[in-house]
C-alpha cells in the first residue's frame, strides 16, 4: 500500500535539525522541506542536514526545496556553490535577438543550476517567468528575463531545457504574473498588492509565458496578488477562478500547483490554519515557512485528512519531486550507518 503524501512544505530554523523539527518532518501531512540561507554554512554541513532530514522521516523520501535562482536570490553560496547569474544578467548576455548559439548558452546556465544541486538532492523552485515591468521584488532584484513576453518564453524555454537535461523539474512562478507595479505596495512579502488591469491586458502580456511553457513545467506557483477585475475577493492562489477556471480549464495545466509562503503579507491576515485550509481547496501543495514550530504543528494537526494529497495527484507530485531522490536515499542510508557525513 502506497504511503500517503502530505500537502504542506515546511521550513526549519538552522543548520542542524532540532528534535522538535523531526516531529514536524515526520508528520503525515508534511510534503517536503524548504531551505533558506540560514540553513547553509558549508557543503559538508548541507549534506549532513539533508541526511538528517531523510533519517527523521518514516517515508521513503522527503523532497527538499530551495529558491536558488541566481543573482540576489541564491540561498547557498561559496564552497561548491559558485555565484549564479541572475536571469536578467543571462538575458543581457543572450542579447536583443538571441541566436541558436546564445540560446545554447542560456541552457548551460540551467544545467549549471541543476548540477550544483544534484549532489544534495535539492530542487530549486525556478524559473521566474514574470515580466520585467518595474516591480520591486522582481525587477528590483533582477529576477526577470525581459519585459517582452515572447523573449521571456524564448529564454525560459532554453533555461528549462538545460535544467531538464540534468533531470531537474521546472516550477513556473508567479502565476499569472508578478511583474507589474502596484503604487509602491508591490512586494507581496510585506504588502497586499492589488492589480486593477483588465483580463485582456494580462492575457496578452503576463499570462503568455504560462500559456506557452506550461506543458514543459511540472509545477506552477501563483502570486499573492488580488486582481480586482477578475477575482476581487481572493489572492490568486486562493482563487478558484484563477486556479481552476483559468489555469486548469482554459490553459490546460495538469501539473502540481504550489503556493508561495503563507506567512507572506499578500496571503492575508487569517490564521495559518485557516489560510492553509482555504488554499488547499484550490491548490495541491502549500508552503508554510518562517514561522514557529508550534504554529506549524498546529496547522499540520488541524488539517487532518485534508492535509493528504489525493491518489489521483500522486503521479504529478512524483514527477515534480523525483530529482535527486536517489541521492537523498543514499544520504539517508549513510546517516543510518553513522557515515562520516554526520
N, C-alpha and C positions, 0 to 999 in steps of 0.2 A: 504493500500500500504506500503510495507516494506521500511524502511529508508535506503538509500544507505550507504555503509561502505567506509570510506576513506582508503587510502593506505600508509599514512605517520605516523610513530610513532615519536613523538616529545619529547623533554626534557624541563624542567623548571628550573629556576635559583636557587631557595632557598627553605626554609621550609614552606613558605606560598605562596599562589597563587596571583600573581600580576594582576592588572586589564587588562593589555595588554595580559597576558598569557591566560586569559579567552577567549579572541578573538581567539587565536590560538587553544585552546582546542575545541571551538565551531565551528571551520571551518569544512565544509563538507568533506574536503579531509584528515582530521586527523583520523587516525586509532586507536591511543592509545597514552599513555604517558609512558616514561621510566624514572625511578627514579635512583638517584645516592646517594652516601654518603652525599653530600651537601644538600640533600632534607630530611635528617633524623636527629632529635635531641632527640626525645623521642617517646614512644609508643602513648601517647595521641596526640602529635603533628602530628604523621603519620596518625592516624585515622582522625584527622581534615583535613589534606591535602587531603586524599582520598575522604572525603565527599565533600570538596570544588571543587575538580576536577569533581566529578559527578554532582554537582549542576550547574557548569558552562556549562555543555554540554546539548544541547537540545535533544540529542539521549537518548534512554532508558538506555544505559550503555556505559561507556568509559573504555575499558580494560587498566590496568596498569601493567607495567612490571618492572623487575629489574634483574640484574646479581647477584644472591645470591647463588654462587656455594659452598662457604666454603673456609677455608684457607684464603689466601690473598684477594680473590675475594668475599667479603661479604660486601654489602653496608649498611646493618642495623645490628648494634651490640649493646649489652648492653640492660638493662631493660628486656623486654620479649624475646629478641633475644640472645640465647646462641651462643657461638662460634661454628660454624660447622666445622668439619674436612675437609681438602682438599681431593680431590679424590685420590691423591697419599697416603695420610695417611690411607684412607679407604682400599686401596689395600694392604698396608703393614699389616694392621690388619687382612685382609682376608687370607694372607699367599700365598705361592707359588702355592698350589693346593687347592683352596677353596672347602670345603665340603658343604653339604646342610645346616648345622648349620651356617657356616660362611657366606654363601650367604644370609641367612635369616637376618643376622646382617647387611649386606650391604643394604638390602631392608629397614630395620629400619631407616638407615641414610636417605634414600629417603623420608620415611614417616615424619621424623622429619623436614626436609626442608619444605615439603608441609604444615605440621601442623603449622609451625611458621608463614607462610604467609597467611594461610586461613582466620584468623580473619580480615585481612585488604583487602582481595580480590585482592591480588597482585600475579602475575605469574612470576616465575623465568625462564629466558632463559637458560635452562640447560637440559641435561648434555653435557659436553665436551667429545667428543669421539676421539679426536686427539691422535696419538701415542706419547709416551714419548721418543722422539728422540733427545733431547737437545735444542729445540727451547727456546729462552729466555722468551717469553711471555706465553708459555705453560709449558715446563719442569721447567723453571726458577721460576715459581710461583706454582709448584706442582699441576697443573690443570688436569693432565692426570692419568688414572688408571695404564697404563703399556706401555712398548714398544712392547708388543706382542699383535697382533690384536685380537687373539682368547680370550685372557684374558680381553681385553677391552670390547669385546662383552659380555662375561660372566658376568662381574661385572656391566657393564652398564645396561644389561637386568634386573638384580636383583634390581639395584637402581631405574630404571624406574618403575618396578613393585611396589616398595614401594611408589613412588610418586603417581602412578595411583590408589593405594588403598585408597588414600585420595581425588582422583578426579583431581589431578594436571597433566597437559599435559607435554609431552616431546618435547623439541626443541634440535635436534642434531646439534652440531657445532664442527668444522668449515669445511664444505664440500669443497673438498674431503679429507681434512687433512691438518692441520697447524703445525704438529709436527716436520717437518724437519728443518734443519739449513740452512741458506742462506748467508754464508760468512759474518756474522756479521750484516746483514741487515734483521733480521728475525722477527722483531716486526712491524706488519703492521699498528700499530697506528702511527709510526714515520718513516716508511720506505716503500719501494715498493718492496717486496720480489719477486724474480724470482726463480722458481723451474725448473731445467734442466733435471729432470729424465724422463725416457720413461714411457709411459702409463702402460705397463705391470707391472712394479715395483710398481707403485701407486695402480694398481688394486689388486695386491697380498697382499699389506700391508695396506696402509692408507684407501682405499675405503671399506675394509671388514666390519668395524663397520656400515657404512651407508647401505651397501648391506644387512647385516643380521638383522639390527634393524629398518629399515625404516618403516616396517608395524606396528610397535608399537610406532611410533612417529607422532605427529600432525604437526610438523614443522621442517624444516631444514634451517640452516643458512650457507651460503657459506663463504669461506675465501677470503680476499682481497689479493690474490696471483695470479701472472701470471705464468702459466705452459707453458714454451716456446715450448715444443714439442706437445702440444695439442691445445692451442689457444694462440699464441704468442702476440696477439694484445690487449687482454682484461683480466682484473681480473676475477676470476671465476664467481662472482655474476653478471657480466655484459655480460657473455658469453653464447650465445645460444648453443654452442657446449656442454658446461658443464651442463647447467641447463635444456636444453630441450633434446638434443640427448642422453646424458649420464644419468642424474638423472631421467628425466621423462620417456624416451623411453626405455633405456637399463635396468636401475634399477627398474623402475616402481613406483616411488614415486608419490603419489597422493595428499599429504597434502600441507600445506602452505609453501612457500619459503619466507624467510625474510632476508634482507641484514644485514650485520654488519653496523656500523655507517658510513655514507657517508662523515663525516668530517675527517676520518682517512686517513693518507697519502696513504695507499695502495689502496684507492678508486680513486686515480688520482688527477689531478690538474685542471680539468674543473670547471665551476661554479657549485654551488649546484643544481641549477635548471636543468642544462644540465645533471648532473650526475643522478639526480632523474628521469628525462625523459628517460634516457638510461637504467637505471637499472630496471625501471618498464616495459620495453619491455620484460623482461625475468623473473622477479620475481613478486610475489603477493604484497609484502609489503616492504617498505624501512624505515630504521631508520635514522632520521636526528637529531642528538643530539650535545650538547655542542657548539652551535653557537648562534648568536644574534637573538632576536625575529623578528627584521625587515627582516633578511635573511630567517628565517623560513616562515614568511608570504609571502615573495616574491615567495618562492617555492610553497607553498600551493595554492596561487592565480594563479601562472603561469602554473600549471599542468592542470587546467580546468577539463574536464571530464576524462582525463587520470588518475586523482587522485582518481577515484572511482572504487572500486572493482566490477568486473562483477558478475552478479547474479549467474552464474554457479560456482563461487568460494566461495559464501557466506556460504554454509553449512560447508565447510572445515575451514573457518575462525571462525565460531561459535564453532566448535569442539575444536579449539585451545584456544579460549578465554573464555569459559564458566566457568572455575574455579573461584570461588569467586564472580560470578555475583550476586548471591542473597545477599551476604554481602555488595557489593558495592551499590546495590539498597537500602538496609536498611540504610546504612550510608547517602545516598542521601536524603532519607525520613527524617531522623533525622535532617540533616542540614537545610532542608527547613522548619522544625518546630522549628528551633533555639534550638536544643538539646544541652546538656551540652558538647558534643564532641567539639563544636566550640565556 
